[in-house]
């Protein structure tokens, strides 16, 4: 039995948008601004260029091999089963850490309106509801994600238009270029601050590659995947850079950097209390959308890895009617609740989780870029190369270099040591599991097959 192929191009676009524009951007923007000041716009531009290059390389491979699990399969083909396992499991962790923190964020937003209800209860309701949505069927999930993501896109466009109007036509507005130019240095904390902000930026872009995991459920991968990936990155880049520029024009960056929700505050400055409440609702839908996409992408990765023999085949089973990997969905959903525990243990939980998740996305993107040359040669040999990434010979090494530079920069960034140590421990544990459990089980399975 195969996964249901009922996702249309508009669903793919919004799945990719939904996985990216979450509370991680609306809230994480404040943390990034605090670290690097006005140069945050440059950081998002660089992050957008890296993302665009990665998506072009991924599109070529996804069209040639439209499989659920995507880059886990590509890394395994290019470098062997260990690399495939490490890539898939690291992506699974990176994408789940984000929604875990998003669940807390969504509960916090609701708690502002309903202070008598504890945050953990909101988290429970949110996690349960989005798990059910993913289990109903992929078409229903696609529809829900389409409308949730549409709310975010329309709200950011409205915010940009309102900011531009306030800057150019409203003489009494506090929006001013002076908010950027007259409040300290462009690089607020020098190179270390800028490099530290880059991980939060990557975390904000992380999730765009989720469309690669949806290739196996697309009606027409050859037509839809390249067009959707290119369009999605351009849209997100414009929305991010445009809205951040307006944000910095509306309020001084020092104020935005310490705000728990700078977009909500800026909306209040532009439009009063009503605009503030509307943006709070938008940020809530952003968090829900990101959790929704996170459960979808990670459950498909877990399903693909179980199908490849990395995990028990229980995770590879599909619902007979909906053709959804329900067991993998349940397992991925359970991880959402770990964010609550981490938030209790550390007041800086969101920034720590964002940094670790951002590094996990960077590692996954690095494996995507490194896999492309081998997959390109295989597709040429097999006659399955239906889409060529433009200038791949040049953008592939450039992308690898940029990613390695950002990774190495964490040695000099504030808090980068915690991120690096955590990621190294994770890679060590994942490698130990592979060599002592997965490889042993595969060897026993092969011996049993030969005996029969």
Legacy VTK file of the C-alpha trace (Angstrom):
# vtk DataFile Version 3.0
C-alpha trace
ASCII
DATASET POLYDATA
POINTS 452 float
0.000 0.000 0.000
1.313 3.439 -0.945
0.728 6.886 0.530
-2.222 8.817 -0.876
-1.217 11.109 -3.785
-3.842 13.851 -3.481
-1.833 16.999 -2.703
-2.237 19.739 -5.312
0.177 22.567 -6.152
-1.605 25.060 -3.878
-1.389 22.556 -1.001
2.347 22.061 -1.610
2.938 25.813 -1.624
1.145 26.352 1.668
2.728 23.284 3.303
6.103 24.829 2.573
4.968 28.300 3.696
3.268 26.814 6.759
6.403 25.010 7.834
8.370 28.244 7.770
6.285 31.255 8.842
5.487 30.225 12.387
5.772 31.776 15.813
9.492 31.118 15.322
9.560 34.084 12.951
7.069 36.340 14.713
8.752 35.784 18.105
12.260 34.759 16.979
12.634 38.028 15.080
12.923 39.807 18.421
15.758 37.529 19.582
17.585 37.971 16.251
17.201 41.772 16.412
18.532 41.798 19.985
21.698 39.988 18.855
22.555 41.903 15.698
20.413 45.066 15.494
19.419 46.525 12.093
21.756 44.092 10.284
19.079 41.463 10.951
17.697 42.399 7.509
21.040 41.400 5.941
21.004 38.171 7.963
17.593 37.267 6.556
18.736 38.109 3.030
21.721 35.745 3.376
19.495 33.087 4.932
17.063 33.470 2.041
19.818 33.020 -0.566
21.036 29.826 1.147
17.450 28.562 1.312
16.809 29.312 -2.367
19.952 27.442 -3.448
19.069 24.438 -1.275
15.528 24.319 -2.658
16.764 24.399 -6.266
19.073 21.439 -5.594
16.320 19.609 -3.704
13.815 20.209 -6.514
16.069 18.431 -9.016
16.356 15.361 -6.782
12.684 15.359 -5.717
11.486 15.356 -9.337
13.846 12.514 -10.274
12.968 10.530 -7.128
9.580 11.647 -5.694
9.621 9.535 -2.526
8.348 10.091 1.004
11.357 10.758 3.212
13.140 12.597 0.407
16.602 13.726 1.515
17.050 10.779 3.898
16.776 8.575 0.828
19.081 10.840 -1.187
21.797 10.871 1.515
21.558 7.069 1.790
21.949 6.685 -1.982
24.872 9.123 -2.139
26.845 8.174 0.973
25.448 4.958 2.415
22.913 3.878 5.064
24.640 5.534 8.043
24.506 8.996 6.436
20.909 8.411 5.411
19.977 7.476 8.962
21.827 10.429 10.537
20.252 12.852 8.054
16.726 11.562 8.539
16.890 11.356 12.311
18.542 14.782 12.706
15.870 16.351 10.502
13.180 14.558 12.494
14.600 16.035 15.715
15.154 19.526 14.263
11.655 19.796 12.866
10.061 18.480 16.062
11.952 20.836 18.384
10.413 23.796 16.571
6.762 22.681 16.913
7.446 21.706 20.545
8.258 25.339 21.308
5.430 26.508 19.023
2.949 24.560 21.165
4.080 26.525 24.222
3.894 29.769 22.252
0.341 29.000 21.080
-0.702 28.135 24.627
0.816 31.394 25.861
-1.077 33.442 23.246
-4.364 31.825 24.246
-3.552 32.326 27.920
-3.396 36.084 27.308
-7.072 35.983 26.333
-8.102 33.299 28.835
-5.819 33.786 31.854
-7.827 31.369 33.986
-6.878 28.382 31.796
-3.350 26.963 32.305
-0.942 26.931 29.376
-0.390 23.157 29.602
-4.102 22.524 28.995
-4.002 24.636 25.832
-0.907 22.689 24.739
-2.744 19.405 25.285
-5.772 20.514 23.265
-3.608 21.917 20.448
-1.429 18.802 20.175
-4.447 16.477 20.223
-6.375 18.494 17.611
-3.486 18.737 15.144
-2.687 15.050 15.578
-6.283 14.235 14.615
-6.096 16.530 11.561
-2.998 14.701 10.304
-4.645 11.298 10.804
-7.881 12.099 8.943
-6.194 12.147 5.550
-3.582 14.017 3.566
-6.119 15.970 1.478
-7.892 17.246 4.595
-4.526 18.161 6.111
-3.646 20.031 2.910
-6.869 22.044 3.049
-6.417 22.976 6.723
-2.796 23.986 6.120
-3.778 26.020 3.047
-6.155 28.243 5.006
-3.978 28.541 8.122
-1.011 29.600 5.987
-3.124 32.007 3.953
-3.984 33.929 7.135
-0.269 34.466 7.847
0.569 35.597 4.319
-2.326 38.075 4.138
-1.487 39.459 7.595
2.181 40.053 6.744
1.213 41.746 3.474
-1.265 43.967 5.338
1.426 44.796 7.918
3.856 45.821 5.156
1.230 47.976 3.404
0.183 49.631 6.683
3.800 50.356 7.571
4.574 51.881 4.172
1.420 54.025 4.352
2.332 55.169 7.842
5.864 56.053 6.748
4.970 57.975 3.614
1.511 59.445 4.107
0.758 59.674 7.821
2.649 62.646 9.276
1.695 61.799 12.888
2.982 58.231 12.676
6.019 57.193 14.774
7.351 55.251 11.764
10.649 56.762 10.670
13.931 55.852 8.997
15.573 57.356 12.091
14.460 54.293 14.065
17.056 52.357 12.057
19.784 54.927 11.471
19.844 56.829 14.783
19.882 54.022 17.310
23.390 52.572 17.423
25.564 50.575 15.054
24.265 48.582 12.084
25.932 45.471 13.592
24.826 45.900 17.195
27.109 43.242 18.686
29.688 42.869 15.938
30.414 39.643 14.059
29.686 37.286 17.018
26.194 38.754 17.367
25.556 38.491 13.640
26.679 34.836 13.531
24.552 34.056 16.571
21.542 35.618 14.878
22.129 33.473 11.769
21.039 30.292 13.583
17.758 31.936 14.581
17.392 33.088 10.968
17.974 29.559 9.664
15.438 28.326 12.203
12.967 30.818 10.707
13.609 29.449 7.187
13.753 25.835 8.356
10.735 23.918 7.122
10.829 25.080 3.515
12.345 21.712 2.637
9.221 20.003 4.057
7.849 20.032 0.527
10.521 17.465 -0.326
8.878 15.015 2.081
5.553 15.674 0.328
6.896 14.705 -3.108
5.653 11.147 -2.646
2.091 12.425 -2.174
2.037 14.983 -4.981
-0.275 14.487 -7.963
2.330 15.753 -10.430
5.825 16.095 -8.860
7.567 16.996 -12.138
5.344 20.027 -12.680
4.569 21.102 -9.123
7.752 20.600 -7.062
10.182 22.981 -8.896
7.562 25.688 -9.409
6.377 25.481 -5.814
9.855 25.508 -4.279
11.041 28.518 -6.255
7.851 30.474 -5.675
7.753 29.631 -1.978
11.290 30.815 -1.260
10.751 34.082 -3.151
7.460 34.730 -1.329
8.933 33.994 2.078
12.030 36.099 1.408
9.907 39.076 0.360
7.573 38.669 3.335
10.438 38.281 5.818
12.656 41.100 4.584
9.727 43.411 3.829
7.975 42.944 7.169
11.239 43.135 9.159
12.164 46.405 7.459
8.745 47.833 8.299
9.076 46.556 11.880
12.392 48.365 12.327
10.910 51.535 10.811
7.900 51.484 13.143
9.754 50.962 16.436
13.385 51.360 17.590
15.288 48.096 17.217
16.298 48.131 20.905
12.602 48.027 21.812
11.845 45.310 19.248
14.792 43.274 20.529
13.409 42.971 24.072
9.758 42.485 23.116
8.242 39.025 23.573
6.156 39.628 20.455
7.477 42.612 18.434
4.961 42.227 15.601
2.042 42.451 18.034
3.512 45.607 19.594
4.264 47.171 16.204
0.714 46.431 15.015
-0.585 48.190 18.114
1.539 51.237 17.295
0.154 51.309 13.740
-3.493 50.511 14.435
-4.289 50.539 18.147
-5.630 47.784 20.398
-7.785 46.184 17.705
-4.765 45.739 15.409
-2.782 44.349 18.350
-5.433 41.679 19.031
-5.706 40.806 15.344
-1.936 40.285 15.086
-2.015 38.177 18.257
-4.601 35.964 16.521
-2.381 35.795 13.431
0.629 34.738 15.498
-1.553 32.069 17.116
-2.592 30.686 13.706
1.069 30.846 12.656
2.032 28.623 15.572
-0.812 26.182 14.837
0.132 26.029 11.164
3.800 25.368 11.942
2.913 22.579 14.394
0.574 21.083 11.799
3.284 21.022 9.127
5.883 19.796 11.621
3.826 16.739 12.549
3.202 16.050 8.850
6.843 16.290 7.744
8.336 14.377 10.678
5.774 11.592 10.514
6.582 11.066 6.812
10.301 11.001 7.613
9.728 8.466 10.400
7.521 6.383 8.060
10.219 6.423 5.369
12.979 5.453 7.807
10.882 2.601 9.199
10.206 1.426 5.634
13.984 1.396 5.077
14.535 -0.759 8.163
15.961 1.895 10.502
13.054 1.651 12.958
10.430 -1.039 13.711
8.023 -1.580 10.804
5.180 -0.626 13.157
5.964 2.988 12.212
5.685 2.159 8.505
2.114 0.868 8.664
-0.579 2.861 6.869
-4.238 3.298 7.750
-6.168 1.061 5.312
-8.720 3.739 4.385
-6.883 7.072 4.760
-3.466 5.720 3.705
-1.793 7.870 6.380
1.088 6.637 8.621
-0.964 6.887 11.834
1.611 5.237 14.114
4.349 7.563 12.882
2.007 10.535 13.338
1.294 9.530 16.942
4.996 9.075 17.733
5.887 12.457 16.227
3.029 14.170 18.068
4.188 12.864 21.447
7.445 14.810 21.123
5.444 18.064 21.126
5.031 17.766 24.875
8.789 17.785 25.567
8.796 21.518 24.911
6.693 22.030 28.047
9.312 20.268 30.194
12.194 22.268 28.696
10.291 25.531 29.155
9.826 24.765 32.864
13.551 24.041 33.287
14.880 27.145 31.512
13.474 30.665 31.002
15.546 30.904 27.797
14.006 27.716 26.418
12.756 29.288 23.191
16.143 30.693 22.106
17.963 27.472 23.101
15.469 25.305 21.195
15.612 27.629 18.175
19.420 27.423 18.074
19.499 23.619 18.299
16.722 23.261 15.733
18.433 25.763 13.407
21.680 23.797 13.558
19.759 20.599 12.810
18.212 22.204 9.732
21.669 23.425 8.658
23.040 19.884 8.944
20.142 18.532 6.879
20.638 21.228 4.234
24.350 20.401 4.107
23.530 16.744 3.385
21.033 17.794 0.693
23.699 19.910 -1.029
26.372 17.211 -0.722
24.007 14.530 -2.118
23.051 16.456 -5.254
26.112 15.721 -7.471
25.807 11.929 -6.977
22.042 11.925 -7.481
22.510 14.086 -10.595
24.904 11.545 -12.119
22.578 8.647 -11.274
19.566 10.440 -12.797
21.552 11.158 -15.958
22.567 7.508 -16.227
19.018 6.225 -15.596
17.352 8.801 -17.847
15.195 10.168 -14.992
16.597 13.715 -14.930
13.381 15.612 -15.688
14.424 18.923 -14.099
17.865 20.532 -13.891
18.718 22.925 -11.082
19.950 26.124 -12.787
23.718 26.693 -12.458
23.941 23.691 -10.106
27.671 23.319 -10.808
28.230 26.742 -9.234
25.539 27.038 -6.571
26.231 23.592 -5.054
29.788 24.335 -3.798
28.776 27.908 -2.907
25.911 26.588 -0.783
28.145 24.054 0.979
30.663 26.823 1.727
28.026 29.186 3.154
26.538 26.482 5.376
29.950 25.426 6.722
30.775 29.088 7.387
27.611 29.582 9.455
28.280 26.331 11.344
31.896 27.272 12.109
30.778 30.728 13.165
28.947 29.267 16.165
32.322 28.799 17.885
32.462 32.601 18.172
28.768 33.323 18.804
27.189 33.864 22.206
25.495 30.635 23.284
26.957 28.777 20.314
28.854 26.420 22.608
25.624 25.015 24.099
24.249 24.417 20.608
27.408 22.700 19.342
27.731 20.427 22.394
24.051 19.440 22.187
24.294 18.644 18.467
27.506 16.610 18.941
25.868 14.578 21.730
22.852 13.989 19.496
24.987 12.837 16.550
26.977 10.524 18.852
23.798 8.943 20.265
22.264 8.583 16.793
25.457 6.970 15.468
25.626 4.582 18.437
22.006 3.543 17.841
22.738 2.916 14.175
25.900 0.837 14.662
24.741 -1.167 17.687
21.032 -1.599 16.958
20.099 -0.875 13.341
23.077 -2.567 11.691
22.810 -5.580 14.012
19.097 -6.016 13.261
19.740 -5.699 9.516
22.471 -8.327 9.708
20.158 -10.743 11.549
17.386 -10.041 9.011
19.734 -10.761 6.104
20.922 -14.001 7.738
17.322 -15.084 8.263
16.473 -14.330 4.623
19.444 -16.393 3.375
18.481 -19.277 5.652
15.003 -19.366 4.220
LINES 1 453
452 0 1 2 3 4 5 6 7 8 9 10 11 12 13 14 15 16 17 18 19 20 21 22 23 24 25 26 27 28 29 30 31 32 33 34 35 36 37 38 39 40 41 42 43 44 45 46 47 48 49 50 51 52 53 54 55 56 57 58 59 60 61 62 63 64 65 66 67 68 69 70 71 72 73 74 75 76 77 78 79 80 81 82 83 84 85 86 87 88 89 90 91 92 93 94 95 96 97 98 99 100 101 102 103 104 105 106 107 108 109 110 111 112 113 114 115 116 117 118 119 120 121 122 123 124 125 126 127 128 129 130 131 132 133 134 135 136 137 138 139 140 141 142 143 144 145 146 147 148 149 150 151 152 153 154 155 156 157 158 159 160 161 162 163 164 165 166 167 168 169 170 171 172 173 174 175 176 177 178 179 180 181 182 183 184 185 186 187 188 189 190 191 192 193 194 195 196 197 198 199 200 201 202 203 204 205 206 207 208 209 210 211 212 213 214 215 216 217 218 219 220 221 222 223 224 225 226 227 228 229 230 231 232 233 234 235 236 237 238 239 240 241 242 243 244 245 246 247 248 249 250 251 252 253 254 255 256 257 258 259 260 261 262 263 264 265 266 267 268 269 270 271 272 273 274 275 276 277 278 279 280 281 282 283 284 285 286 287 288 289 290 291 292 293 294 295 296 297 298 299 300 301 302 303 304 305 306 307 308 309 310 311 312 313 314 315 316 317 318 319 320 321 322 323 324 325 326 327 328 329 330 331 332 333 334 335 336 337 338 339 340 341 342 343 344 345 346 347 348 349 350 351 352 353 354 355 356 357 358 359 360 361 362 363 364 365 366 367 368 369 370 371 372 373 374 375 376 377 378 379 380 381 382 383 384 385 386 387 388 389 390 391 392 393 394 395 396 397 398 399 400 401 402 403 404 405 406 407 408 409 410 411 412 413 414 415 416 417 418 419 420 421 422 423 424 425 426 427 428 429 430 431 432 433 434 435 436 437 438 439 440 441 442 443 444 445 446 447 448 449 450 451
